[in-house]
Amino acid sequence: MELGLTTFAERHAVGDRPAPGAGVRLREVVEEAVAAERAGLDVYGIGEHHRADFAASAPAMVLATIAGRTERIRLTSAVSVLSSDDPVRLYQQFATLDLLSDGRAELMAGRGSFIESFPLFGYDLADYDELFAEKLALLLRLREDEPVTWSGRFRAPLTDAVVYPRTERPLPVWIAVGGSPESVARAGLLGLPLAIAIIGGEPARFRPLVDLYHRALEQGGHEPQPIAVHAHGYVADTDEQAVADFYEPYAAAMTGLGRERGWNPMTRTQFDALRSPAGSLFLGTPDHVAEKIADLRDTLGLTRFMLHPSVGTLPHEKVLHTIELLGEKVAPQVH
């Protein structure tokens, strides 16, 4: 069971505290990844977004900086928005990261939960699923150690092309999903590892999707593959401190997101339901968070759990303390 962290390099204003500058936030992210390795965690992931409230629009560059400051921790996108990217360039970036980090790079490919990247890079949202399917097929071909001849709708064709640099082992590619059965089945039929983002409701409800994934793996003739969960949460010395630190920034961030998507503002009642034993927030003392992670591991058959603390922008020192607790107290109990 691997444990790790994810971030989008969030830069939300919270109360009277202004949003940190993008440079400040990115440097904090690097320090947090270094602290994660020091705490003995297994993986650190950075998501891709193209908007003012997130500083990480180029995860491979941030991960490469982290690679130069670390020696062991695995480095992954969480996620790369493959639908609006070029698979050739994306492969080159993560192959370079893999070589720089001595084989620690991974790529989590997703369709994207925000739409800003589509007009930014000249794509039509009407092609949302077709873009992802075509680009994923090409990305997987590019991992093969042979020339690629390929043609499709959304980029120029390739004829006997070999994309450089080549990795020293096949680059790990995960499929990241938010709950779409079609995406889960695609991952299984292709024999790719599955990463599930659980940001609301009850995590146990994802069990049917995991069952679907196993059936698709079997149908595709593939061996069992790793399954990861990405979830919001925060670890503190006491439950009271966890709530005091996390609620205001989390509610502000989720209310802002909800305003764009037609959701009601986050309330304290909703928050308390999310942090209950059956809810999707992994929040509280190390004992409480460890027990909740272990329960989810057993329910879904997880091989990796990734905690996302800075949903609303937390003070850097608070995140560093959560990392310390996650590595020194939560991980030993889960293991």
Disulfide bonds with the S-S distance in Angstrom:
none
